[in-house]
């Protein structure tokens, strides 16, 4: 998955979403469909339906409608369903979905994950349980997904989302354009921590006036500096930690190891390494033009070089990891969920089953149309056309990446290596913690709103941390920080005792 910057849910869902939402596992009766097996025999027994699917993309695609038409040829034939694909620019996704959900809009599928956490959507009554639907309409999909992933998406003993299978871990480091590595004779073997890249960034600043030295943002110790020293408490706001060498699992809130990320962002911004308008600019535009010398990445997965080259102006890159692989077991990073307002949850589940089991459909969503948007180099390897008007390069948004065609340059064994990493990563011992946000939902909404005002400025360094943090923290305290921390601490201590991690 490529996404290094996490965006916090910034607004609570309106009460309209909650009205009339049941708690049972049975799907709404409207638009009921026969079992999935019937669908594969033909569509004559299925009434025609239209499904709506919201998901984020780094950039909207010029040939979106052309690809959607081809998608609907497949779904019409196999499910007697048409799909209204609703991509949203990733930077606008949280706000857009808050608006959609608050308005009680009728739609069927939404992408959830690190931007919109499934657990919070469950507590707000926005998504529905999937257990019965999975058993009836997606048996192949349910069987294919490892049990640890289903457990990671279970809230109060019910499954609420379908994981988009991919790399299930993190390895943090830098992606550097090879042309600059070669030009300045950068010895990447000497880069062991974040600060080690600073002399190189200074060289870029002094000698490459049209290049942004560092094109990323610092989020927290969960994905940045000191991530090798701290375990993050998953499913929250990435600012609760325990130290990896602490057998007592003492819970830390905003430790220095976390805040140093924002301090380093301030330092690099003042030094001119971060773009002056980074907090407001659409940085992906600079990336596609190859104008970023270095970016930070929290998932330096096998084959990432070929994937990044496609969206980095076609420039070759060098990967420089500075941590080992680590995992929360399964963190709900990228998934699909069904809206409580769906009129056809059965058919929506059939669609998700098809996307995850039909390689043609999945790769159409990921890569577009063969001959128009990409060419096949071999049976399972594709090369994006230089003038393609459809290249999302976000396979992890749609479904299991293990069904993806390989990008030119990716090793043939990339998916086998990915599965091996999933099985061998250092696992967060507190990764199974599930927080019930209901007792402090108001406080969370208030805290998220404050973070929404400051986060881009802090993570890009455009706001001076030392000047900003005291005022911001005072506002957090007044918004319910202490009550929130007390509730998290209470539930975490109960979790530790239940798991036998402490006596």
C-alpha positions as CSV (number, residue, x, y, z in Angstrom):
1,X,0.0,0.0,0.0
2,X,1.4,3.2,-0.6
3,X,0.4,5.7,1.4
4,X,2.7,7.3,3.9
5,X,0.4,10.0,5.2
6,X,-2.5,9.2,7.4
7,X,-5.5,11.5,7.6
8,X,-7.6,11.5,10.8
9,X,-11.4,11.3,10.6
10,X,-12.3,14.9,11.2
11,X,-16.0,15.0,11.8
12,X,-18.6,12.9,13.4
13,X,-21.4,11.5,11.3
14,X,-24.8,13.1,11.6
15,X,-27.6,11.6,13.6
16,X,-29.4,11.0,10.3
17,X,-27.1,8.1,9.7
18,X,-27.9,6.5,12.9
19,X,-31.7,6.7,12.6
20,X,-33.3,3.4,11.9
21,X,-30.1,1.4,11.8
22,X,-30.5,-2.0,13.3
23,X,-27.9,-4.0,15.1
24,X,-28.6,-7.5,13.8
25,X,-26.5,-9.5,11.3
26,X,-29.3,-9.8,8.8
27,X,-29.0,-7.6,5.7
28,X,-31.9,-5.3,4.7
29,X,-34.7,-7.1,2.9
30,X,-34.8,-4.7,-0.1
31,X,-33.6,-6.0,-3.4
32,X,-32.9,-9.5,-2.1
33,X,-31.0,-11.8,-4.4
34,X,-30.6,-15.5,-4.8
35,X,-27.4,-17.3,-3.7
36,X,-24.1,-16.6,-5.4
37,X,-24.2,-20.0,-7.1
38,X,-27.3,-19.0,-9.0
39,X,-25.6,-15.9,-10.4
40,X,-22.9,-17.9,-12.0
41,X,-25.4,-19.9,-13.9
42,X,-26.8,-16.8,-15.6
43,X,-28.4,-13.5,-14.9
44,X,-32.0,-14.4,-16.0
45,X,-33.0,-15.0,-12.3
46,X,-31.5,-11.8,-11.0
47,X,-33.4,-8.5,-11.3
48,X,-31.2,-5.7,-12.7
49,X,-29.7,-3.4,-10.1
50,X,-27.3,-0.5,-10.0
51,X,-24.6,-0.4,-7.3
52,X,-22.7,2.6,-6.2
53,X,-19.1,2.3,-5.0
54,X,-17.0,5.1,-3.3
55,X,-13.2,4.8,-3.1
56,X,-10.2,7.1,-3.1
57,X,-7.6,7.7,-5.8
58,X,-4.5,9.8,-5.7
59,X,-5.7,11.5,-8.9
60,X,-9.0,11.3,-10.9
61,X,-8.5,9.5,-14.2
62,X,-9.2,11.0,-17.6
63,X,-10.7,7.8,-19.0
64,X,-12.7,6.9,-15.9
65,X,-16.0,6.6,-17.8
66,X,-14.4,4.5,-20.6
67,X,-13.1,2.0,-18.1
68,X,-16.4,2.1,-16.1
69,X,-18.3,1.1,-19.3
70,X,-16.0,-2.0,-19.7
71,X,-16.5,-2.9,-16.0
72,X,-20.2,-2.8,-16.5
73,X,-20.1,-5.2,-19.5
74,X,-18.6,-7.8,-17.1
75,X,-20.8,-7.1,-14.1
76,X,-24.0,-7.0,-16.3
77,X,-23.2,-10.3,-17.8
78,X,-22.2,-12.1,-14.6
79,X,-24.4,-10.3,-12.0
80,X,-27.0,-8.4,-14.0
81,X,-25.7,-5.4,-12.2
82,X,-24.3,-2.1,-13.3
83,X,-21.8,-0.3,-11.1
84,X,-21.6,3.4,-10.6
85,X,-17.9,3.9,-9.8
86,X,-17.4,7.0,-7.6
87,X,-13.6,7.8,-7.2
88,X,-12.8,10.7,-4.9
89,X,-9.4,12.5,-4.7
90,X,-7.7,10.9,-1.7
91,X,-7.2,14.2,0.1
92,X,-10.9,14.9,-0.1
93,X,-12.1,11.4,0.8
94,X,-12.8,11.8,4.5
95,X,-14.7,15.0,4.1
96,X,-16.7,13.6,1.1
97,X,-17.7,10.5,2.9
98,X,-18.6,12.3,6.0
99,X,-21.0,14.4,3.9
100,X,-22.4,11.4,2.1
101,X,-23.0,9.5,5.3
102,X,-24.4,12.5,7.2
103,X,-26.9,13.1,4.4
104,X,-28.1,9.5,4.6
105,X,-27.3,9.0,0.9
106,X,-28.3,5.6,-0.5
107,X,-25.2,3.8,-1.8
108,X,-23.7,0.3,-1.5
109,X,-19.9,0.0,-1.1
110,X,-17.3,2.3,0.5
111,X,-13.6,1.9,0.9
112,X,-12.5,2.0,4.5
113,X,-9.1,1.8,6.1
114,X,-6.5,4.2,7.5
115,X,-8.5,7.2,6.5
116,X,-11.9,6.0,7.6
117,X,-11.5,3.4,10.4
118,X,-14.1,0.6,10.3
119,X,-14.5,0.5,14.1
120,X,-15.6,4.2,14.2
121,X,-18.0,3.6,11.3
122,X,-19.5,0.7,13.2
123,X,-20.1,2.7,16.3
124,X,-21.8,5.4,14.2
125,X,-24.1,2.9,12.6
126,X,-22.7,3.7,9.1
127,X,-21.8,0.1,7.9
128,X,-23.4,-3.3,8.3
129,X,-22.2,-6.7,9.5
130,X,-21.1,-9.1,6.8
131,X,-21.0,-12.6,8.3
132,X,-24.2,-13.9,6.8
133,X,-23.6,-12.2,3.5
134,X,-20.1,-13.6,3.2
135,X,-21.3,-17.1,3.8
136,X,-24.1,-16.9,1.3
137,X,-22.7,-14.7,-1.5
138,X,-18.9,-14.7,-1.2
139,X,-17.7,-18.2,-0.1
140,X,-14.6,-18.1,-2.3
141,X,-13.6,-14.8,-1.0
142,X,-14.1,-15.8,2.6
143,X,-12.0,-18.9,2.2
144,X,-9.2,-17.1,0.5
145,X,-8.7,-14.5,3.3
146,X,-6.5,-15.6,6.2
147,X,-8.4,-15.8,9.5
148,X,-6.1,-13.2,11.2
149,X,-7.5,-10.6,8.7
150,X,-11.1,-11.4,9.5
151,X,-10.2,-11.1,13.2
152,X,-8.7,-7.7,12.5
153,X,-12.0,-6.6,11.0
154,X,-14.3,-8.0,13.7
155,X,-16.1,-5.7,16.0
156,X,-18.3,-7.1,18.8
157,X,-17.9,-10.6,17.3
158,X,-19.2,-9.6,13.8
159,X,-17.2,-8.9,10.6
160,X,-17.7,-5.4,9.2
161,X,-15.3,-5.2,6.3
162,X,-13.5,-7.1,3.6
163,X,-9.7,-6.8,3.5
164,X,-7.9,-5.9,0.3
165,X,-5.1,-8.4,0.6
166,X,-1.7,-6.9,0.2
167,X,1.5,-6.5,2.2
168,X,0.5,-6.8,5.8
169,X,3.3,-5.0,7.4
170,X,5.5,-2.0,7.4
171,X,9.1,-1.3,6.5
172,X,10.0,2.4,6.7
173,X,12.6,4.2,4.7
174,X,13.3,6.4,1.6
175,X,12.6,6.2,-2.1
176,X,15.3,8.2,-3.9
177,X,15.5,9.1,-7.6
178,X,18.4,7.1,-9.0
179,X,19.6,9.9,-11.2
180,X,20.4,12.0,-8.2
181,X,21.9,9.0,-6.3
182,X,24.3,8.5,-9.2
183,X,25.0,12.2,-9.8
184,X,26.0,12.9,-6.2
185,X,27.5,9.5,-5.5
186,X,25.2,8.9,-2.5
187,X,26.3,5.8,-0.5
188,X,22.9,4.5,0.5
189,X,24.4,1.9,2.8
190,X,25.3,4.6,5.2
191,X,21.7,5.8,5.7
192,X,20.6,4.1,8.9
193,X,18.3,6.8,10.3
194,X,16.3,9.7,9.1
195,X,18.9,12.4,9.9
196,X,21.5,10.6,7.7
197,X,19.8,11.8,4.5
198,X,20.2,15.5,5.5
199,X,23.5,16.1,3.6
200,X,22.0,14.7,0.5
201,X,18.9,16.9,0.8
202,X,21.2,19.9,1.2
203,X,23.0,19.0,-2.1
204,X,19.7,18.8,-3.9
205,X,18.6,22.2,-2.4
206,X,21.9,23.9,-3.5
207,X,22.2,22.4,-7.0
208,X,18.7,21.4,-8.3
209,X,16.5,24.5,-8.3
210,X,13.6,22.8,-9.9
211,X,13.5,19.8,-7.6
212,X,11.9,19.5,-4.2
213,X,14.5,17.8,-1.9
214,X,12.0,16.0,0.3
215,X,8.4,15.4,-0.8
216,X,6.8,13.7,2.1
217,X,5.3,14.5,5.5
218,X,6.2,13.3,9.0
219,X,3.1,11.7,10.6
220,X,4.1,10.1,13.9
221,X,6.3,7.4,15.5
222,X,3.9,4.9,14.1
223,X,5.2,5.5,10.6
224,X,8.2,7.7,11.0
225,X,11.2,8.5,13.3
226,X,11.4,6.0,16.2
227,X,9.0,3.5,14.7
228,X,11.6,0.8,15.4
229,X,11.5,1.6,19.1
230,X,7.7,1.9,19.7
231,X,4.6,-0.3,19.3
232,X,1.6,1.8,18.3
233,X,-1.8,1.0,19.8
234,X,-3.8,0.2,16.6
235,X,-7.1,1.5,15.6
236,X,-6.7,4.9,17.3
237,X,-5.0,8.1,16.3
238,X,-1.4,6.9,16.2
239,X,-0.4,8.8,19.3
240,X,-0.7,6.0,21.9
241,X,2.4,3.8,22.3
242,X,4.3,1.3,24.4
243,X,8.1,0.9,24.2
244,X,9.2,-2.3,22.6
245,X,11.5,-3.1,25.4
246,X,9.0,-2.4,28.2
247,X,7.6,-5.7,29.7
248,X,5.0,-3.7,31.7
249,X,3.4,-2.3,28.6
250,X,3.1,1.2,30.1
251,X,0.9,3.2,27.8
252,X,2.4,6.5,26.6
253,X,0.5,9.4,25.1
254,X,2.5,11.9,22.9
255,X,5.9,10.6,24.1
256,X,9.0,12.5,23.0
257,X,9.7,9.7,20.5
258,X,6.5,10.6,18.8
259,X,6.7,14.4,18.9
260,X,10.2,14.4,17.5
261,X,8.7,13.7,14.1
262,X,7.0,17.1,14.0
263,X,10.2,18.8,15.3
264,X,12.2,17.2,12.5
265,X,9.5,18.4,10.0
266,X,10.0,22.0,11.3
267,X,13.7,21.7,11.0
268,X,13.6,20.4,7.4
269,X,11.1,23.0,6.4
270,X,13.2,25.8,7.8
271,X,16.2,24.3,6.0
272,X,14.4,24.5,2.7
273,X,14.1,20.7,2.2
274,X,10.3,20.6,2.2
275,X,8.3,22.6,-0.4
276,X,7.2,26.0,0.9
277,X,3.5,25.3,0.1
278,X,3.5,21.7,1.1
279,X,0.6,22.1,3.5
280,X,-1.7,23.3,0.7
281,X,-0.2,22.2,-2.6
282,X,-1.2,19.0,-4.4
283,X,2.1,17.2,-4.0
284,X,1.1,14.3,-6.2
285,X,1.4,16.7,-9.2
286,X,5.1,17.3,-8.4
287,X,5.6,13.5,-8.0
288,X,4.2,12.6,-11.4
289,X,6.5,15.2,-12.9
290,X,9.5,13.6,-11.2
291,X,10.2,16.7,-9.2
292,X,10.7,15.1,-5.8
293,X,14.2,13.8,-5.1
294,X,13.3,11.9,-1.9
295,X,10.0,10.6,-0.5
296,X,9.4,8.7,2.6
297,X,7.5,5.4,2.4
298,X,6.2,3.2,5.2
299,X,5.6,0.0,3.1
300,X,8.9,-0.7,1.2
301,X,7.4,-3.9,-0.2
302,X,8.9,-6.2,-2.8
303,X,8.7,-4.8,-6.3
304,X,7.9,-1.2,-5.1
305,X,10.6,0.2,-7.3
306,X,8.6,-0.6,-10.5
307,X,5.4,0.6,-9.0
308,X,6.8,3.9,-7.9
309,X,8.6,4.5,-11.2
310,X,5.2,4.6,-12.9
311,X,4.0,7.5,-10.9
312,X,7.4,9.2,-10.5
313,X,7.8,10.7,-13.9
314,X,9.1,7.5,-15.2
315,X,12.4,7.9,-13.3
316,X,14.2,4.9,-11.8
317,X,14.4,4.9,-8.0
318,X,16.5,3.4,-5.3
319,X,14.9,2.0,-2.1
320,X,16.6,2.6,1.2
321,X,14.9,0.9,4.2
322,X,15.8,2.1,7.7
323,X,13.7,-0.4,9.7
324,X,13.0,-4.1,9.6
325,X,9.5,-5.4,8.8
326,X,6.9,-5.1,11.6
327,X,3.2,-5.8,11.7
328,X,0.2,-5.2,13.9
329,X,-1.0,-8.7,13.0
330,X,-3.7,-7.2,10.8
331,X,-4.2,-3.4,10.8
332,X,-7.4,-2.5,9.0
333,X,-5.5,-0.4,6.4
334,X,-7.4,-1.0,3.2
335,X,-10.8,-2.7,3.0
336,X,-14.3,-2.5,1.6
337,X,-17.5,-2.2,3.7
338,X,-21.2,-2.1,2.9
339,X,-23.3,0.9,3.7
340,X,-26.2,0.6,6.0
341,X,-28.2,2.4,3.4
342,X,-27.5,-0.2,0.6
343,X,-30.7,-1.4,-1.1
344,X,-28.9,-4.4,-2.5
345,X,-26.3,-5.7,0.0
346,X,-26.5,-9.2,-1.4
347,X,-25.6,-8.1,-4.9
348,X,-22.9,-5.7,-3.5
349,X,-21.4,-8.7,-1.8
350,X,-21.5,-10.7,-5.0
351,X,-19.7,-7.8,-6.7
352,X,-16.9,-7.8,-4.1
353,X,-16.6,-11.5,-4.4
354,X,-16.3,-11.1,-8.2
355,X,-13.7,-8.3,-7.9
356,X,-11.5,-10.5,-5.7
357,X,-11.9,-13.7,-7.7
358,X,-12.1,-12.5,-11.3
359,X,-8.7,-11.5,-12.5
360,X,-10.0,-9.8,-15.6
361,X,-12.3,-7.5,-13.7
362,X,-9.8,-6.7,-11.0
363,X,-7.1,-5.7,-13.5
364,X,-9.5,-3.7,-15.5
365,X,-10.2,-1.6,-12.4
366,X,-6.5,-1.4,-11.6
367,X,-4.9,-0.9,-15.1
368,X,-7.6,0.0,-17.5
369,X,-8.1,-1.5,-21.0
370,X,-5.4,-3.5,-22.7
371,X,-4.1,-1.8,-25.8
372,X,-5.5,1.5,-24.8
373,X,-4.0,2.1,-21.4
374,X,-1.4,-0.6,-21.1
375,X,0.3,-3.3,-23.2
376,X,1.1,-6.8,-22.1
377,X,4.8,-7.5,-22.1
378,X,4.1,-11.2,-21.3
379,X,1.1,-13.2,-20.1
380,X,1.2,-11.7,-16.6
381,X,3.4,-8.5,-17.0
382,X,2.1,-5.2,-18.2
383,X,3.6,-1.9,-19.2
384,X,1.6,1.3,-18.8
385,X,1.4,3.4,-22.0
386,X,3.2,6.7,-21.7
387,X,0.1,8.6,-22.8
388,X,-2.4,6.5,-20.8
389,X,-5.4,8.4,-19.5
390,X,-6.1,5.7,-16.9
391,X,-3.3,4.7,-14.5
392,X,-4.5,4.9,-10.9
393,X,-1.5,2.9,-9.7
394,X,-3.5,2.1,-6.5
395,X,-4.2,-1.7,-6.9
396,X,-4.6,-2.0,-3.1
397,X,-7.7,0.2,-3.2
398,X,-9.8,-2.3,-5.2
399,X,-9.1,-5.8,-3.9
400,X,-6.5,-8.4,-3.4
401,X,-3.2,-7.4,-5.0
402,X,-2.3,-11.0,-5.4
403,X,-4.5,-11.0,-8.5
404,X,-2.6,-8.0,-10.0
405,X,-0.7,-8.2,-13.2
406,X,3.0,-7.5,-12.5
407,X,4.3,-4.1,-13.5
408,X,7.2,-4.2,-15.8
409,X,10.3,-4.4,-13.6
410,X,8.6,-6.2,-10.7
411,X,10.2,-9.6,-9.9
412,X,8.3,-12.6,-10.9
413,X,8.0,-13.9,-7.3
414,X,6.8,-10.6,-5.8
415,X,3.5,-12.0,-4.5
416,X,5.3,-15.1,-3.0
417,X,7.8,-12.8,-1.3
418,X,4.9,-10.6,-0.1
419,X,3.1,-13.6,1.5
420,X,6.4,-14.6,3.1
421,X,6.8,-11.2,4.7
422,X,3.3,-11.3,5.9
423,X,4.0,-14.6,7.7
424,X,7.4,-13.6,9.2
425,X,7.1,-9.9,10.2
426,X,7.7,-8.9,13.8
427,X,4.2,-8.8,15.2
428,X,3.0,-6.1,17.5
429,X,2.1,-7.9,20.8
430,X,-0.7,-5.4,21.4
431,X,-1.9,-5.5,17.8
432,X,-5.1,-7.4,18.7
433,X,-6.4,-4.5,20.9
434,X,-9.8,-3.2,19.8
435,X,-11.1,0.1,21.2
436,X,-14.8,0.7,21.7
437,X,-15.0,4.4,20.9
438,X,-18.7,4.7,21.9
439,X,-18.1,6.1,25.5
440,X,-16.0,8.9,24.1
441,X,-17.4,9.5,20.6
442,X,-18.0,13.2,21.3
443,X,-14.5,13.7,22.6
444,X,-13.0,11.9,19.6
445,X,-14.9,14.1,17.2
446,X,-13.8,17.2,19.0
447,X,-10.2,16.1,19.2
448,X,-10.2,15.1,15.5
449,X,-11.5,18.5,14.5
450,X,-8.6,20.2,16.3
451,X,-6.1,17.9,14.7
452,X,-7.7,18.6,11.4
453,X,-6.8,22.2,11.8
454,X,-3.1,21.6,12.6
455,X,-2.1,18.3,11.1
456,X,-1.0,19.3,7.6
457,X,1.0,22.2,9.0
458,X,2.7,20.1,11.7
459,X,3.5,17.1,9.4
460,X,5.0,19.3,6.7
461,X,6.8,21.6,9.0
462,X,5.0,24.7,7.7
463,X,3.8,25.3,11.3
464,X,6.6,25.7,13.8
465,X,6.2,22.8,16.3
466,X,7.7,24.6,19.3
467,X,5.4,27.6,18.8
468,X,2.3,25.7,17.8
469,X,2.2,22.7,20.1
470,X,1.5,24.4,23.5
471,X,-1.6,26.2,22.1
472,X,-2.8,23.1,20.3
473,X,-2.3,20.9,23.3
474,X,-4.2,23.3,25.5
475,X,-7.1,23.1,23.0
476,X,-6.9,19.3,23.0
477,X,-7.1,19.3,26.8
478,X,-10.2,21.5,26.8
479,X,-11.8,19.3,24.1
480,X,-11.8,16.2,26.2
481,X,-8.2,14.8,25.9
482,X,-8.1,13.6,29.5
483,X,-11.4,11.8,29.3
484,X,-10.3,10.1,26.0
485,X,-7.0,9.0,27.4
486,X,-8.6,7.7,30.6
487,X,-11.0,5.5,28.5
488,X,-8.3,4.2,26.3
489,X,-6.1,3.4,29.3
490,X,-9.0,1.6,31.0
491,X,-9.8,-0.6,28.0
492,X,-6.1,-1.2,27.3
493,X,-5.4,-2.4,30.8
494,X,-8.4,-4.7,30.6
495,X,-7.0,-6.1,27.3
496,X,-3.5,-6.7,28.9
497,X,-5.0,-8.7,31.7
498,X,-7.3,-10.7,29.4
499,X,-4.4,-11.6,27.2
500,X,-2.2,-12.5,30.1
501,X,0.4,-9.9,29.2
502,X,0.4,-8.5,32.7
503,X,-0.8,-9.9,36.0
